[in-house]
Amino acid sequence: MNKSEILYKGLITLGKERTTEYFKNVELFESQFKYGEINHGCFKEMYETLEANDTYPARQDFFEKIPYLEDECKKCYKYFMKPRNKSVKGLDVQLGKLLEEIFIEYFKTQSINIIRADLKNRRYPDLLILDNSKEIIGYIELKYHAAPFLLTYRMRPGRECYEGSLTLDKEKVAKQLKIIFSELDRPVFYVHWVDFPCMKGIFYQTSEQLHEILLKGSDEYYRKTREGDFVERKDGTIKKVGFSEKFYPSLTEMGSFEELIKTINNNK
């Protein structure tokens, strides 16, 4: 098990009590917020040794290389192909705050000081990275992904669920990148907390990498709107709060947990 995997296990261990309490009345997938031998095999075969490309091996191609992966895929399909919830934004925000707290606390164990950004300016990334003198040396936008996009191979030929499920809102990211490049003279890291039945870990990409992906203008998908994408204003009118146009950066193009910590420490 390499350093990135050890770091990730430390992260979920630190947050275990709080995530267990938060989801005590919810039926999670059995391996959510856990890390086992299947995940180790997937990290090695689907990330470490897999090169970024235009097309990726089908998930079935890994069944002989990774023990018990076929059984895990069957359980994954049975669980995640059920009708999704209504994606209630308030609950998403609550979970996001909890995971931010765990993330911040764990990075302190790695001698990295991260705090929440000023809530007065919500256009900026979620988190600030500070040096020893409390000067801002970078920003982090943290995303948690637990539901793989199982039909990605149909929607986007050549892509697969294990590497192509990290969903980002195109319009939201494009607006944020404009602010980053015009107002923030510091590195910005888009950090993905990946918690799929197969792939798990902390992975990251820079704002510059995301900008390049958007310039290519490919690999986009329009999601059907859900009830949770709309809220009612006080005056009775309806406001859309969700984004429907998505894009999917590949996990294989991202840096690892270990590399993220090294990069932040180098910026100090």
N, C-alpha and C positions, 0 to 999 in steps of 0.2 A: 504494500500500500504506500503510495507516494505522499509527499508533503501536503499537496492540495486536498487529498482525501482525508488525511489526518486533521487538517484544519476544519474541514466541513463537519466531520464527526464531532469535533470540539464545539462547533457552533450549535448544532442541534442538541447536543447534550446539555449545554448551558441553558438552552431555552425549553428543555423538555417539560419541566413542571408547568410553565406558563402556557405552552401550546396545548398540553393535555387538558388543563383547566378550561382554556378558551373553547376547545372543541368537545367538551365532555358530553354534550347532547347531540353531537353530530356524528354520523357514520362516515368516517374517512376511509380512503383506501388503506389497506392493512399496513403498507410500508411507508405511508406519509410521515415525515419527520423521523425517519429511520434510515440506516445505511447498512447494507449487508453484502454478502459475497456476490450476489447477482449484480449489484450496483458497482462493485469493484471491477467485475469483468466487463461491464458496459463502459465504464470510464476508460478502461484500457483499450478496448476494441473500437468503440464508437467515438472516442475523442482523442486519446493520446496518439494512437497509431493511424488514425484516419485523417487523410489530407483533405483540405478544402477543395471542392470541385463543383462542377455544374450539375453532376448527378452523383447519387450516393447509393451504396448497396441496400437492397431491400432488408428490412428487419429480419426476415426469415433466413437470410444468408448468415446470420450470427448464431443461429440456434445450435449448431454443432460446436461453435467456439466457446459459448457461454452456457455452462450448465444451468438447467432449469429456466432459461429465458423463455422458451416456448410456453411453458406453463404460466409464467408471469404475464406474457403477452395476452394469453387467453383470459386471465383474470382482469387485466387492464381493459380489454375490449368490453367485457361484460359489465364492468363498473362505469366506464366513461362514455359508453355509447347509450346510456340511459338519457332521457330528456334532461337537459341542463336546467339549473335553477334560473330564476328571473334576474340574476346578477344585480342584486340590490346594492346601490352604490354606497349607502351608509355603512353596511356591513363590510364591504370591501375596504373602506377607509379605516374602520376599526382594526381589521386584521393587519392592514399595512402599517399602522402605528405600532402594533404589538411587535411585528417582525423588525421594524426599525429599531425599537428599543433593544431587542435581543442582538441585532447586528452591531449596534453602537457599543453595547456592553462587551461583546466578544472582541471587538477590535481594540478595546482598552487593554484586554489581556495580551494583545500583541504590541502594546506600547504605541498605539495609534489613536489620536484624539479626534473623534468624530462627534459632531453635535447636529441637532436639527437646524435647518436654515430659518431665517427670520420669516415668521408666518405673515408678516405684513406684505411681503412680496412673493406671492405664490407662483409667479412666473418662473422663478429660479428653481434649480434642482433641489431635491428634498433635503440633502445633507451637506454639511461643510466639513472639510478636513483641515485641522489646525496644526501648526507646528508648536514647538515648545514655548514660543513667546505668544501663542494664541493668534498668530497671523494666519489668514486663510491661504492655504496652498493648493486647494482643489475642491471639487464638488462631486457629489455622488447622486445619481438618480437610481433608486433601488426598485427592482421589479421582482415579484414573486410569481413563479409559474408552477402550478401543480397539475393542470389538466392538459395532457398531450393532445395535439390536433391529429386524431387517428386517421382521418381521411385525406391527409395532406398529399399522399401519392396520387390521388385522383384529381385534386384541385390544382396541383402544381407538379406535373410530371418530372421525375428525376429527384424530387425531394422526398424525405422520409420523416416520420413522426419523431424519431429519436433526436434528430438534429434540426428540424425545421418547425418546431412548435412554439418558439419564443415570439409570441404575438406582441407587436407594437402598433400604436395608433399613428398612422402616417401624418395626419393633420396636426396632431398634438406635438409630435416630435419635430416636425418641420418648423412650427412656431417657436418651439423652445430653442432649436438650433440657431435661429435668427437672433434671439436674445443672447445666447451664449457667445456667439461670434462678435456681437456688437457691444456687449456690456461686461462680459466676464473675461478678464485677462488671466485665467487660471485653467489648468486641465480639468476636464469634466469626464467622469467615468460613468457609463451606463452599466450598472451591476445587476446581473440576473441570478436570483436565487432559484435554482432549478430543482424541483422535487417531483420528478416523474417516477413511475414504478421502475423504469430502467435507468435512465440518466439522472444523476443527482450531483449537486455541487454548486459552487459559486464561480461564475464566469463573468467576464467583463469585455466591453468594447469602449472606445473613445468616441467623443463627439465627432471627431474628424472621420472616423470609420463609418459612423452612421450617416454622415453627410454624403460620403461617397456612394453608399448603398442607395440613398434617395436620388442621387444624380442619375444612377443607372435606370431608375424608373421601372424596374422589373419586379416580379415575384410579389404582386399585390393581390389582394383578395377583399371582396366586399361582404362583410358579415351581415346576416339578417338582423334587423333590430329586435331587441327584446324589451319586455315591459320595463325592466329596470333601467333602460336607456333614457327614460323620460321622467320628469318630476313636475308636479303641479305647483305653479306660483301662487302667492297669496291672493292675487286677483282672479284666480281660476283658470288662467291660461296655462298651456303646457310648454315646457322647455325641454329640449333634447340635451342630455348631459353625456351621452355615450358617443363614441366615434365608431363609424362603420367601416371605414377604409383602413385595412390592416396591411402590414408587411412583416416578413419573417426572416430576420438575419440568421445565418447558419451558426450553430454552436461550434462547428469546427473552425470558424474564423475568429473565435474569441480567445482571450487570455484566461489563464487559470487563476484559482484562488491564491496560490503561491506567488504567481507573477504580479497579481494585483498588489499584494503586500510589499513586494520588492519595489514596484514602481512608485508606490506612495512614499516608501522610505527614501528612495532616491530623490524624490521631489523635496524632501525636507532640507 
